[in-house]
Amino acid sequence: MSSLPNFLKEQLHLPSEEANALFRHWQKPRSLKRGDFLTRKGQVEQHLYYILEGTVIIFYDIEENEQVVGFGYSDTLIASFPSFIQNHPSEYYIQAMGPTELLGITRTDFYCLLEQYPRLESTWRQMMEEALLGRIEREIDLLTVSPRERIQRLLNRSPHIFQLIPHKYIASYLRMTPETLSRNMK
């Protein structure tokens, strides 16, 4: 099982005071079974979650076809980020791939802590900047490289994804058919 205090101190590099203040507010446990939704389209995201264990997919429903746009797994933060940040209805779904345990902090508590602790606010800004750069890199991948190169770039960035996520969802994420994924992984 993952450890939220270790994540806050070691992965986010928060000083003890900020990490402890944030941890004290992370009080909403949530358990999901396979197929359960953490977030549905149209729902306003009121919590930021830390995944203790399990995996989730993030997808849009386009003409009754799921288009995977991301994944969440142990030791990561997950939310419908546009909804969480803007306090608007979500445009996408977050669904558990199997049993998933999470801890949540309310949007209100989180933003109050950002105001109270400048180091936490700068860490959050840095995380959002890194996420933005990752999204831009992914867009470039989808527009410019071959299926084999997309697979290789994902393997280089996140090899663990191929152990955690069924290939049909990875194929959707990479904008290819499962057959194309399988053929190009050989």
C-alpha positions in Angstrom: 0.0 0.0 0.0 1.2 3.5 -0.8 1.9 6.1 1.8 0.5 9.6 1.4 2.9 11.2 4.0 5.9 9.8 2.1 4.4 11.0 -1.2 4.0 14.5 0.1 7.5 14.7 1.6 9.6 12.7 -0.9 7.9 13.0 -4.2 6.5 16.5 -3.9 9.5 17.6 -1.7 7.3 19.5 0.7 8.8 20.6 4.0 7.4 18.8 7.0 5.1 21.7 8.1 3.3 21.9 4.7 3.2 18.1 4.3 1.7 17.6 7.7 -0.9 20.4 7.2 -1.9 18.9 3.9 -2.0 15.4 5.3 -4.3 16.4 8.2 -6.9 17.6 5.6 -6.7 14.5 3.4 -9.6 12.8 5.2 -12.1 11.4 2.6 -11.4 7.7 2.0 -13.0 6.2 -1.1 -13.2 2.6 -2.2 -14.1 1.7 -5.8 -14.8 -1.7 -7.4 -13.9 -2.6 -10.9 -16.1 -0.4 -13.2 -17.1 2.1 -10.5 -16.8 5.7 -11.5 -14.8 8.2 -9.4 -16.1 11.0 -11.7 -18.8 11.2 -14.4 -19.3 13.7 -17.2 -21.3 16.6 -15.9 -20.3 16.2 -12.3 -18.4 19.1 -10.6 -15.2 17.7 -9.1 -15.1 18.6 -5.4 -12.1 16.5 -4.3 -8.5 15.9 -5.2 -7.6 12.2 -4.7 -4.4 10.3 -3.9 -4.5 6.7 -5.2 -3.4 4.4 -2.4 -3.7 1.3 -4.6 -5.4 0.4 -7.9 -5.7 1.9 -11.3 -8.2 4.2 -13.1 -8.7 5.3 -16.7 -9.7 8.8 -17.7 -11.8 8.9 -20.9 -14.1 11.0 -23.0 -17.3 9.4 -24.4 -17.3 10.4 -28.1 -20.4 9.1 -29.9 -20.5 6.1 -27.6 -16.9 5.3 -28.1 -14.5 5.7 -25.2 -11.4 7.7 -26.0 -8.8 7.2 -23.2 -6.8 10.4 -22.4 -5.0 9.3 -19.3 -4.4 6.8 -16.4 -4.0 7.0 -12.7 -2.3 4.4 -10.5 -0.8 4.0 -7.0 1.1 7.0 -5.7 -0.5 9.5 -8.1 -3.0 12.3 -7.7 -6.2 12.1 -9.7 -9.2 14.3 -10.3 -11.1 15.7 -13.2 -8.5 18.5 -13.1 -10.3 21.0 -15.4 -13.4 20.6 -13.2 -11.5 20.7 -10.0 -9.5 23.9 -10.9 -12.4 25.8 -12.6 -15.2 24.4 -10.5 -17.2 23.5 -13.6 -18.8 20.3 -14.7 -16.4 17.6 -15.9 -16.1 16.8 -19.5 -14.8 13.3 -18.9 -15.1 10.2 -16.8 -12.7 8.5 -14.4 -13.4 4.8 -13.9 -11.7 2.1 -11.7 -10.0 -0.7 -13.6 -10.2 -2.9 -10.5 -10.4 -2.5 -6.8 -9.1 1.0 -6.0 -8.5 2.7 -2.7 -8.2 6.5 -2.6 -7.9 9.3 -0.1 -9.4 12.7 -0.9 -9.1 16.3 0.1 -11.9 18.8 -0.5 -11.4 21.5 -3.1 -12.2 24.1 -0.4 -9.6 22.8 2.0 -7.0 22.4 -0.7 -7.3 25.9 -2.0 -7.3 27.3 1.6 -4.0 25.5 2.2 -2.5 26.8 -1.0 -3.2 30.3 0.3 -1.8 29.6 3.7 1.4 27.8 2.6 3.4 29.5 -0.3 5.7 26.4 -0.7 2.6 24.3 -1.3 1.3 26.7 -3.8 4.6 26.8 -5.7 4.7 23.0 -5.7 1.2 22.8 -7.1 2.1 25.3 -9.8 5.1 23.3 -10.7 3.0 20.1 -10.9 0.5 21.8 -13.2 3.3 23.1 -15.4 4.8 19.6 -15.7 1.3 18.2 -16.5 0.9 20.9 -19.2 4.3 20.1 -20.7 3.4 16.4 -20.7 0.1 17.1 -22.5 1.9 19.2 -25.1 4.4 16.4 -25.7 1.6 13.9 -26.0 -0.2 16.1 -28.6 3.0 16.3 -30.6 3.4 12.5 -30.4 -0.2 12.0 -31.7 0.3 14.5 -34.6 3.7 13.6 -35.8 5.1 10.2 -35.0 4.3 6.7 -36.3 2.4 4.1 -34.2 5.7 2.3 -33.4 7.3 5.6 -32.3 4.3 6.5 -30.1 4.6 3.1 -28.4 8.3 3.5 -27.9 8.0 7.0 -26.5 5.3 5.8 -24.0 7.6 2.9 -23.0 10.4 5.3 -22.4 8.3 7.7 -20.3 6.1 5.2 -18.4 7.1 1.6 -18.9 5.0 0.5 -15.9 1.8 1.5 -17.8 2.2 -1.7 -19.9 2.1 -3.8 -16.7 -0.8 -2.0 -15.1 -3.3 -1.2 -17.9 -5.0 -3.6 -20.4 -3.6 -3.1 -23.9 -7.0 -2.1 -25.4 -6.9 1.0 -23.2 -3.3 1.8 -24.0 -4.2 1.5 -27.7 -7.0 4.0 -27.3 -4.7 6.3 -25.4 -2.2 6.1 -28.3 -5.0 6.5 -30.9 -4.6 3.2 -32.6 -6.4 -0.1 -32.7 -5.4 -2.9 -30.3 -4.2 -4.9 -33.4 -1.9 -2.0 -34.4 -0.5 -1.9 -30.8 0.0 -5.6 -30.8 1.7 -5.7 -34.2 4.0 -2.8 -33.4 5.1 -4.1 -30.0 6.9 -7.1 -31.6 
